[in-house]
Amino acid sequence: MTATITRGLTGVGAALAIAALLVLSSGKNPLVAYEALAQGAFGSPDRIAVALNKVAPYLLTALGVALCFRARVINIGGEGQIALGGLGAAWVALTIPAAPPVVLVVLSALAGAVAGAMWAGLAALIRLTRGVHEVLVTLLLNFVGVLLVAEALHGDLGEPGAGFPQSPLLERGAWLPKLVKGTDLHVGIVIAIVAVFVVHRVLWHTPFGFRLRVRGASEKAAAYAGIDMHRSFMGVMLISGALAGLAGAIDVLGVHYRLIEGFSSGFGFTAVSIALIGGLSPLGVLPAALFFGFLETGALAMQRAVGVPSPLVSVIQGLTMVFVLAAIALGGARRRV
């Protein structure tokens, strides 16, 4: 774990060095830009709260991806599962607005998790019954999930006269409680961190986790040991989908307080990068998610404060992903040699 973190930091350093050259080529001072990035990420309790609110859905979705990849199941449908999770949470919150706040929040979050699990389960069912590879199924279902949210918001779930596809504002009883008064930091980050340790225990200290690890190491060995390949496939997909659906519910209930078209854009694919950078380890995913949450928050602030072109912000994030993954992969290759 320590070696992985060291290689990751090396990759971050290389990415920031090249990004500094790009910032310089755009006519901006890299030192001023990076100072704005740091201030945007850590400059105030409000900025830290924004970053941690971004971390929560990244972390939950990446945990599900890491579990799947551990079992040699390629689930890249996080974006669609997040979208359906947000849809499920918003639908419950708008259907029973008079319920007691605690009940409303819990039921809405559970509805999001169930919706995400069902969406992932649909992909698993298609894979098991029709033989279509899960990469293709989960990828295509992302588009279907996003379109289902759009269809709902253009229908009865949408707010009339809003001018943008979104649901009405949820009742305050459905909002996630705040952790720190005076900031927008909500309990979603606590839920996500608890999920890290739960998933870690499941993976390393339960028979189910052992079956996943054996399946990921060798499908032939898993089949020879009597592990039900179909059941383990369906099980890990349902868990992964539930985590992504919960991530969507948390984003709707804790950040937007309503369902918005396209709110899940980019979350699922960033979560894949986070899972890989975390070494497919639940404990490793935590610092990786924190890094990307604060990087994204700081990069957006850098764009506003310094005037760095918006495409360059995306380039900086992409370079960081590439160099960190390359550094980790190179270190692993050297270790095998």
VENTAUR-V777299 format. One line per field, one symbol per residue. phi: phi as a letter, one per 40 degrees, with the letter a starting at -180 (. if undefined). psi: psi as a letter, one per 20 degrees, with the letter a starting at -180 (. if undefined). Layout:
BEGIN
phi=???
psi=???
END
This chain:
BEGIN
phi=.cccccccccccccccccccccccccgbcccccccccccccbcadccccccccccdcdcccccccccccdcfbccbbdcccccccccccccccccbcccddccccccccccccccccccccccccccccbgcccdccccccdccccccccccccbcccccgcgacacccccdcccccccbcgbccbcdccdccccdcccdcccbbbdcccccccdccacccccccgcccccccccccccccccccccccccccbbcgacbcgccdgccccccccccccgfbdccccccccdccccccccccccccbgcddccccccccccdcccccccccccccccc
psi=gghggghghghgggghghhhhgghhjjqohghghghgghhhjirhghgggghhhhghgggghgggggghhjlpnokkhghhgghghggghgghhhmiiqqgggggghgghhgggggghghhgghggghhijpqhggghghighgghhgggghhichiqopjhiqoqrqpqqhiiqpqqhpqirjprihhggggghghghggghijqhghghghgghgohghghhijpohgghggghhggghggghhggghhghighjrpppjhjphgghhhggggghjkkphhhhghghgghghggghhhhggghhkpphhhghgggggggghghggggghhghhh.
END
